[in-house]
Amino acid sequence: MANFTGPALCALTAVEVRALLKFGEISPQDLLDASETRIGQTEPRQNAMVTQCFPRARARIKPDTLLCGIPIGVKDLTDVENVRTTYGTLGFKDHVPNESDPLVLAMEQNGALVVGKTNTPEMGAGANTFNEVFGPTGNPHNLALNAGGSSGGAASGLATGQVWLSHGSDYGGSLRTPAAYCNVVGLRPSPGRAGGSGTVFDTLGVQGPMARNVADCALFLDAMQGVESPIGFPAPETSFLTEVETAPETIRIGYMPDLCGHAPVEPDVSEILANALHQAAKSGCTVEEVTLNTANLDQAFRAIRALGFATTALSLPERVTRHFKATIQGNAADAEALTANDLANANLTRARLYTDAAKLLTHFDILACPVVGLGPLKREIEFPPMVNGVTSRDYLDWLGFSNLATLTGLPALSLPVGELPNGMPMGIQLIGPNRGEAKLLAAARSLERILSVNTRPINPK
């Protein structure tokens, strides 16, 4: 591992260190020391783990648990008791919550040790991780480039071995885009699987796991169960990690190269995804191009998302909202222009898309499409002005591939598939059946095994 000079423990997977913990060969303290060392080696240059809380983590060790004491990062949109939580906005730059989010409580009960908060765009708005509180997060494969967002700090830190598991959230691809850009795995679970978003009845915003491989991601999702939520549901009888460990040799994949015309894709991205699926087909998998009526998908996503921003704006005082960047203020203005018919039509589109996608998933184990249409650009560029000759109207346009899973509530995962010609990572998006994280994770493991992509941690470049 020529390009990794961190502590040896940091190069191991979460599943590997858990086994060492269970057999008493290492202690949680050993992992905390290794994590603190690695963060010290990579920060502040990387700007991924923007707040640290190691004394708090050392006081909360619970060895006889699911995770046995594995250090994790928590995205800076999610409250951790007595730890600075800014949501990436100046109005909360000194905010220290008195209690943790229910998901954080569940993860800690299952043995996770929160060692810090990972960077995010302001209020999670955008797929380029920068804000006025902490500044930009760099892509660990080239720190001058975009790490993706909004869980950009989580993905960037995982890729350099700062922690073994990192929490994130996803509305418009926020667990998926940074995973694709940083060569890690990001899973957007079904709404209610891992608690709720900030607005508890919201079904577009979810929280979920990020890790360096599929098995680790499954283990972390197991540790996110048991959260009280009005849209929650019980954990499965068989663990997600067990489902991954018994993944089939071959799977059935329905492929949509550009999500049936929904968004543009650069040729180098199309080529790397096509090559990955060709390799899967050569290994015995069924790979068929499928069609889905994606008419009005963009309008529906924008309408329901705008309603969410209106809800957030109503819940916050002016002393906070006056600091919001122009893009967030524009989202609030879009919400004010909405009509009841706009929302009704969005819900009709949402229902049709779910029905059509569910039908496809009776013939295939997963649906596959791009995560994003191009590789990372310089981190100073908030969003691409153009993708494959198509001009972007705003920062939502280049994230359009995330919309299908978000609107339908189907679980989706970003899996690393290799490198673009410029050496930057890229992932493929896999979408599973309703509440079918087990099937999705198993299928992702099958494809991961076929592709043999190297996701070991690296030194930031």
Steps between C-alpha positions, in 0.01 A plus 500: 500500500753754373267798521394461864726604786243509781476260796464137390165467676356778285567295186279214622129474424231553762412130486866412560545732799170383649629141492820611674294683762275199561798270555672751727801540271457878498297743711272792409770723647743367238259600225440842653875559520546391138212718382630803688846446353367471147281808533805686627693388191233611252341808659455791457627458144215267406232686700278193533471447880440863594415447870653233724372358830737219603461550879125455461554183294740354758238545770238304303676171422255204496697190395222240526296646213445455127786731399709427812642854506576602140565875454268681257440847361162673513397751236482858624129518421417253778501587870747337738455588866756752631686510167510809279249449217484785249296368204766682299336840551618812682175531695592178684880532503510480883206261545550216751187281530384369838389165360587267213294409198314169556719331238817606682357352820428173319847482345666568834281241669628254239862579580591782262744757641443847354842662459393809306277686259556487123473800271190579293372777274285761671181327622599207278406694186729401214739230384815705554602497865590852610353752745577830671576332833770250403577558131531232226572129532744355247468179304766271652605379153574863404441759771449774242183325380145460632438218750129499419224574747325550710667217695835609355691508827381149580614355168829689493594391852412136435718492191809600699433269795399761758221267619365161394134605468337837445141617531335714234166613366345511155235714334629555150784248491690620806614151599544390141686779318788535751533122516539492120757780508707367792504124421286383792152345540203719591154358566177699498261278701123486475327786687457389861768232487754706695277749675370819345647815354485828687132520408378170641216438253715586199554206265751668268776569750653193665807412704722206422839327498823556311801267503792382287333179385158336483543270802601791722205701372264212586649470849449872558140483379443219752618742770250767384195290585263558790430871456160625614340683207146558373603345168725232649466124473663200669846369416509180292547164669817432297775759531606696195859382552384137483317575173820644356708204617266266311478712184426308176761442232293669230219757494245649260560865413267736315716782362398858413811671353362854539189421707298490179599847385456664838846657524820537292809284553857567391644230270774396747238429768280307258799293392615401849147396601446306178834323547405400855168355387668324206733335751196397707336348193820308416491361854151357448277783615192600302538859378221651293430859402153599622271797456303701752273798439688777680276782372447769765751336736700822530192719556366265767829488687542876491146564623513264796854608585394865497225417747767356728702822479188701582452283809860559608469875446187515716672308780803731528532860628609786275832527684585161345337522158652840419840331469384245239688492171321616185421148382305423818316830483408411142359166617280685750378733224411197286289370788303823523408467133356149541130432456287217635480363144879495476518279806208282392658439161832423669333234713331349194837480324656350810235228519539411131877481526482272802254265330705481181832451680350235729380307192850505353638373829287187476717401200836626631682492832612861458474791261824673404567853376761774549546663838603822333571598141861616529808472716599753768595853398707761687352552843460875436229417244170464689338296223593411140391770253454228237485120477567337161397815317182561703496824700413470869220726621607469862673262744214250493541413132823300534350297787200380299592131512427501873137603451345164415594321823431809710147550364400134504651416838696209350838428661802595289874450527811645338761230430856579383570360152846636419682808376423754230779574248628783723542258792202622702255242641149440375211292630183348361156543655308184588130520594324221690140398564269656758661467847739260329831607650591134557460415132670822391802448726536136393485600133753777560732248665466268200599782264777619734648150497484480120665842451766462774528878540771616741338706777781488754579836666748740347706801594339830393661629183 
